[in-house]
Amino acid sequence: MKNLSEILRKASLLLFVIAFMACSNDDGQDVSGAGEEFSAEVAGVGTITASKDFDTVSGTKISAGGTNVVVLQGTDNSGKGFMIRFTTYNGPGTYDLGFTNIANTATYIGGTALGEQYSTSYQGTSGKIIVTADDGKRVEGTFEFVGKVNNTSASMTVTNGKFKVNLQ
């Protein structure tokens, strides 16, 4: 009987080790999302920060017909955050924003109500996004812009923005 309990103990330990190894991540990608972030200073509002630990941070890259589209978003648990969309994405570099270049846009999301989205796709806006790193799994960079609400003169200035987002 003692021999049987020793065999069961060793089998349990072996199963635990196998289960642990099956859950390990050996491809180097940060599956947990730790280290992902979206943050910037918003004039009159303060610093808005979204991290994967407590909020929503996501990124998607789609390639079709020779065009690369990348959408990155970070929203805190109160609904405030940022969305960046590139429809002319070609890797690290500087991407200009504004009404004359609406292929790439940045938006400050001030909340869920109508009129709380300040985008660079409207007249009188400007800005830039600088992508500093892209290894195919993660995109990093900085951004700043002046966004407006559609059909109004309301604008918002966003400065010192930075992002680190894993692509799905």
Sequence and secondary structure as in RCSB ss.txt:
>XXXX:A:sequence
MKNLSEILRKASLLLFVIAFMACSNDDGQDVSGAGEEFSAEVAGVGTITASKDFDTVSGTKISAGGTNVVVLQGT
DNSGKGFMIRFTTYNGPGTYDLGFTNIANTATYIGGTALGEQYSTSYQGTSGKIIVTADDGKRVEGTFEFVGKVN
NTSASMTVTNGKFKVNLQ
>XXXX:A:secstr
 HHHHHHHHHHHHHHHHHHHHHT   S   TT TT EEEEEETTTEEEEEETTTSEEEEEEEEETTEEEEEEEEE
 TTS EEEEEESS  SSEEEEEEGGGTTEEEEEE  SSTT EEETTSTT EEEEEEEEE SSEEEEEEEEEEE T
TSS EEEEEEEEEEEE  
